[in-house]
Amino acid sequence: MEPTADQLKELYRVCVMASNLLQPINVVRFDERVKRIFVLVGETIEIEIYPNGRSVV
């Protein structure tokens, strides 16, 4: 299973936003069980990207 196109677009947007804020992107993981991408930015910012491309901080 692979991420959807909407998830990849949102992941790109999140990564650009984090880098513009000079924050490190520590972890990026695609969970095949729930079909979500998890991103850890810095020490405390957790972002979850759903299959429809929506993200939750």
C-alpha positions in Angstrom: 0.0 0.0 0.0 1.2 3.5 -0.8 0.1 7.0 0.2 -2.5 8.7 -1.9 -1.6 11.7 -4.1 -3.5 14.0 -1.7 -1.4 12.7 1.2 1.8 13.3 -0.7 0.8 16.8 -1.7 0.0 17.6 2.0 3.3 16.0 3.1 5.2 18.3 0.7 3.3 21.3 2.0 4.0 20.4 5.7 7.7 19.8 5.0 8.1 23.1 3.2 6.3 24.9 6.0 8.5 23.2 8.6 11.7 24.0 6.7 10.6 27.7 6.3 10.3 27.8 10.1 13.8 26.2 10.4 12.3 23.2 12.2 13.8 19.7 11.8 11.6 17.0 10.5 12.5 14.1 12.8 10.2 11.3 11.7 8.0 10.5 8.7 6.1 7.3 8.8 3.3 5.8 6.7 1.1 3.5 8.8 -0.4 0.9 6.4 -2.9 -0.3 9.0 -4.8 3.0 9.2 -3.5 4.5 5.9 -2.1 7.6 7.5 1.2 9.5 7.4 2.6 10.6 10.7 5.2 13.5 10.9 7.2 14.6 13.9 8.4 18.2 13.5 10.9 19.3 16.1 10.4 17.8 19.5 6.7 18.4 20.0 4.7 19.0 16.8 2.9 15.9 15.7 1.1 16.0 12.3 -1.2 13.3 11.0 -2.2 13.2 7.3 -5.4 11.3 6.4 -5.9 9.6 3.0 -8.0 12.5 1.8 -5.1 14.9 2.3 -6.4 16.6 5.4 -3.9 17.1 8.2 -4.3 17.3 12.0 -1.8 18.9 14.3 
